[in-house]
Amino acid sequence: MSEIKKSAIITGGGTGVGAATAKRLVQDGWSVTISGRRKEKLDEVLAEIGQPDQTLAVQGDVTNREDVQKLIDTHLEKFGRLDGLVNNAAVAIGGPIGQVSVEDWKTVMSINVDGVFNTINLAIEHLEKVGGAIVNVSSVSGERGDWGFSPYCASKGAVSNFTRSLALELGPKNVRINGVAPALTDTDMATFVTESEEMMAKIRNRMPLGRAAKPEEIAGPIAFLLSDDASMITGAILPVDGGTMASNGQPNFVG
């Protein structure tokens, strides 16, 4: 009997954590479909992986349900089943609350929250058929607050609690759902921090490991949570944060 080849969909798969997760899953023997709004970025990731039989790219927007349905249908046409879903697509917009526009608030919520709802809502019947797994990319900002990023924190808090609630609902259907909560990660979204020595000094004061995570360091825990090694884990939000949440919030007084 041939071994069943598992397959996954990854949103926000053209850069950063999404791209790193696609590479890791293919390395682990999965087939993957990556999705994002920029086709050229998706094509770059597939070229770097170099396994056309195991990979597929579908351009689309997670806020558009027709795009999400097309993503799922196209994935199933090529791979025949859906075992894993990684919700990684996100944006970060901040600012003083009195200066945050309604448009910015809606943009953050539509991508970071509605996008997660759309993919799970439309993919769940296929995940239930095979006893699949979902990993939502949340953030330490969904577990604690950040200065000046209340829309982003609100959206990631929603993702974390949505994950916990769905674990209760989906567990009896043999579908696991977990989240990862990264802190600062070396992606395009975080260059305003990673390229500033002043800001990185503040990170080093606050984070025990004292550096930004590499996208691959987030991809590994995601791959674990999708794998059979995590078969008894559901409803967890796994900190992948260099020790950020180990702190009570006070600065390092001892150097």
N, C-alpha and C positions, 0 to 999 in steps of 0.2 A: 504494500500500500504506500502510495507516495505521500510525503509529508505535506500537510496543509500549509500553504504560504499565506501568511497574514498580510493585510494591507491597511493603510491608514491615510486619512486626509489631514493635512496641516494647513491652517489658515495663516496668513502673514508669512508665507513660506519663502519669500524672495530675498530676505535679508536676516541678519542677526540670529536670534534664537530659533526662528522657524526654519531658516536654511540649515543651521547646525543640526537641528532635530531630524530634518530630512536625511542628511548625510549619515547621521548615527543610525537611524532605523534601517536604511539600506545596508549599511555595514553589518547590522544585526540580522539581515535576511528578510526584512520586510519589503513590500512594494509600497510606494508612496505617491500620493497626488498632492502637489503643493498649489496653493491658491494665493493670489494677491492682485493688486490693482495695476502693477507695472509689469507688463509682459517681458520686457527686456531683463529685468531682475530674475524673474522665474526661469527664463531661458539660460541665464548665466549659471544658476544653481544646477540645473539639469546637466549642463555641459561639464561642470566640475565633478558631478557624481559619475557621469559617463556610463550609466546603466539604463539604456532606453527601454529595455524590457521590464524594468522594475520601477520606472518613474513616469510621471505625467504632470504636466502643468496646465492649469485652467485659470485663465484670467477672470477676475470678477471682484465684486464688492460684497462683503458679508452683510451690509445693511440692506441689500437688495435680495429679496427672497427668491426671485426668479434666477438670479445669479447663483445663489446657494443651491437651489434645486438642480440647476445645470451642472454644478460642480459634483454633486452626489451622483447624478445619473451618468455623467461622463466617467467618473471613477468606477462605477459598477459595470459599465460597458467593457472596460478594459480588464478589471481585476476580479469581477464576479462576486465580491463580498466586501464588507467593511467591518474590520475588527477594531480599529482605533481611530479616535478623533482628537486632534490637538487644536484647541482654540487659542491661537497666539496673536491674531491681528489686534492691534491696539494703537491708540494715539495718546499723547500726553499734552494737555493744554492747561496752563495755570494762570495765576495772577491774583491780585486782591479781589475778593468776592464782589466788591462794588464795581469793579472794572471788567468782570467776566461777562461777555456778551451772551445773550440767549442762544445765538448761533453756535458759539464755542461750546457752551454747555450741551446743546443737542448733538453736536458733532462727537464729543467725547462719549456721551451715553449711547448714541446710535451705533458706534463702532465697538466700543468696549463691552457694552451690555447687550444691546439688541442683537449684535452680531453673534454673540455666544448663544443667545436664545434661538436665533434663526437656525444655526447649524445643528444644535441638539434637537430642536423641535422637528426638523425635517429628516434628520439622520437616525433618530432613535429606533425606528422600526427595523432598520437594517442591523443596527448594533444588537438589538434584542435577539435576532435570529441566530447569532453566533456567540452570544455571551461576551460582547465586546467591552472596551474600556475607553473612557474619556479622560483627558487631562486638560484642565483650563489653566492658562498662564495668568495667575493673579499677580500679586506683588506684596512686599512688606507694606506698601502704601494702602493695601486693602485690609491690613491687620492693625496698623497704627496710622496716626496722622502725619502729614507733611506740612510745613509752612508753605503757603502760597500755591498749593496744588490741590485745593479742595475738590474741584470737579473730577480730577484723576483719582483721588482717594475715594470719593464716593462711588465711582464706577468700579474700582477694584474691590471695594468692600461688598458691592453687589455681587460681583463674580464669586467671591469667596463664599458668601452665604447661600447663593444659588447652588453652588457645588455641594455644600453640606446638605441642603434641603433635598436635592435630587438624589443624593446617596441613599436617603431613606426610601424614596420612591422606587429607585431603580435596582436596589439590592435584591429584592425578591424576584426580579426579572433577570438576574444573573448578569447585570451590567454594572461595572464599577466606575466610579467617577471621583477623581481627586484633582487637586490643584498644586501648583508650585508657586512659591512666593519669593521671587528673586529680590535682591536689593539692587544697588547700582550694577549695571551690566554694560559691557563695552559694545554698545550698538549705536546706530545712527541717532537714535532718540536721546542718547545720553551724552553726546559730544560736548554740550555746553558745560558739563561737569568734568568729563574725563580729560578735556583739553585745557582745563584751568587748574594751575598748580594751587591757587588759593582754595578752590573748592575741594580739590583732592586732599589737601591738608586737613580740611574739616572732616572728610570721610575717614581719614586715617585716625583722627581723634575719636571717632564715634564707632568704628567697625573693627573688631578684633583682628581680622585678617588683613584689613587696611588697604584693600585694592578693589577695583572693579572686577566682577566675574567675567570670564570669557564666555561667549555664547555656548561653547561646547560643554562648559561646566553646568549649564542649565539643561542642555540636551540630554546629558547622561541620566539625571534624575527623572526626566520625562520618559525616556526609554524604559527605565526601571518600572515606573508606575504603569506603563502599558503592558509590561511583560508578565508572564506567569509567575515570576518571582514575587510579584506584589499581589498575588491572588486573594489574600486575606486583608487587603488594604482598600478601604473606600471611605469617602467623606473626609479625607485628610487634606490639609493644606500644608505642604512640606516647605519649610523655610530653606531656601538655597541662597543664603544672605550673608555669608562670611561672619556670622555671629551677631548681626545687627540686632535681632530681636532678643538676644540674651541680655541686653542692657536694659536698665530701668529708665534710661533716657538722659541720665546725667552725663556731663562730659568727663573725659579722662583727666582726673586731677593729679595723677601720679607720673605722667610722662609716657 
